[in-house]
Amino acid sequence: MILVTGWTGNTGGFVVRMLRERYPDQPIVGLARSPDAPSPPGVLVEPADLRDEGAVEEVFRRHAFTTILHVANIRFSPLIMRLAEAYRVPHTVLVHTTGIYSRYQEYSSLYREIEGGILDGRFEHTAWTILRPTMIYGNHRDHNLHKLIRVLHRYPVFPVFGGGSAVMQPVHVEDLAAAVVACVGNDRVKRRGYDLSGGSVVTYGDILRRITRLLGKRVRFVPVPLPAGIFFARLYGRASKHPIITVEQIQRLQEDKSYPHEAAARDLDFRPRPFEEGIAQEVAELRERGLI
């Protein structure tokens, strides 16, 4: 029996779909905050908010899990590991983030503390696997590129803070979900961590140009010196309750965020699609949905 957290989210939804295809006879339990959450075919929905440890533990009491796929927030990883150890779940897969390596990520120190507690912990009855995806993209539910695509579709002028030369390696949501599912029943990945990056290393400027080509738009990119960008983002953040750009986001755009994934290719058969292919799929999906 497999427990999936975060299954109503973008990545988690693909994880559940792929699990049902690959393991049609395997019982799947999905945690949901709301008792009214829809129950997809092949998934037993258990209403339990991860913020309520007692409710989550009650789910562990009722079911004998063999694998946990924790796709929900990294902040709940310590809880999941405690319960997995207490209830002797053989394998626990935790989806974290390469944001742990950032100098600017607001929560990177917390993420490092959480991972450190797992890596240094004494877990005798559950074996962990940690997956760290890069920036996730691929459809209208991603938290990153779909917003950028819509902005570039709408406006003829776009600011580029700091030059746009930093490299990144976005990973497609379906490739990430496939890697999560590939951990099930895979002894090679136990007590190991994997960085999951995309199939192409691209600069931020490359991303902007590829999107505008796919959109068939002529957008003027205006270079903005980094200090000026940070200054105006700080003022904007004070004036707006929901800013579309923050100081941290501008700072992170200056970081190189490219990570090798050879270990994942070896142990998970991880073969992420090239960015050009993935972003074309996302633009096509947004068009189909009438979002651009």
KATAVEN-V126724 format. One record per pair of residues at least 6 apart in sequence whose C-alpha atoms are under 6 Angstrom apart, sorted by the first residue. I is the first residue (numbers start at 1). J is the second residue. Records with the same first field share a line. If there is no record, write none. Layout:
# KATAVEN-V126724
I = J + J
This chain:
# KATAVEN-V126724
1 = 27 + 28 + 65 + 66
2 = 28 + 65 + 67 + 68
3 = 28 + 29 + 30 + 68
4 = 30 + 69 + 70
5 = 30 + 31 + 70 + 71 + 72
6 = 12 + 71 + 72
7 = 13
11 = 173 + 177
12 = 71
14 = 177
15 = 177
28 = 43
29 = 43 + 44 + 45
30 = 45
31 = 45 + 46 + 47 + 48
32 = 47 + 48
33 = 47 + 48 + 49
34 = 47
35 = 47
39 = 45
48 = 55 + 56
65 = 89
66 = 89 + 90
67 = 91 + 92
68 = 92 + 93
69 = 93
70 = 93 + 94
71 = 95
74 = 96
85 = 125 + 126
88 = 125 + 126
89 = 126
90 = 126
91 = 126 + 127 + 128
92 = 128
93 = 128 + 129
94 = 130
95 = 131
96 = 131 + 132
97 = 132 + 133
98 = 132 + 133 + 134
100 = 108 + 111 + 112
127 = 190 + 191
128 = 190 + 191
129 = 190 + 191 + 192 + 193
130 = 193
131 = 193 + 194
132 = 195 + 196
133 = 195 + 196 + 197
134 = 170 + 197
135 = 170
136 = 170 + 171 + 172 + 173
137 = 145 + 172 + 173
138 = 172 + 173 + 282
139 = 282
140 = 146
156 = 219
157 = 219 + 220
158 = 221
159 = 221 + 222 + 223
160 = 222 + 223 + 224
161 = 224 + 226
162 = 225 + 226
163 = 223
164 = 204 + 205
165 = 203
166 = 203 + 254 + 255 + 256
167 = 202 + 203 + 256 + 257
168 = 201 + 202 + 203 + 256 + 257 + 258
169 = 197 + 198 + 200 + 201 + 258
170 = 198
171 = 197 + 198
175 = 272
182 = 268
194 = 264
195 = 261
196 = 261
198 = 272
199 = 272 + 273 + 274
200 = 274 + 275
230 = 247
233 = 246 + 247
237 = 243
264 = 270
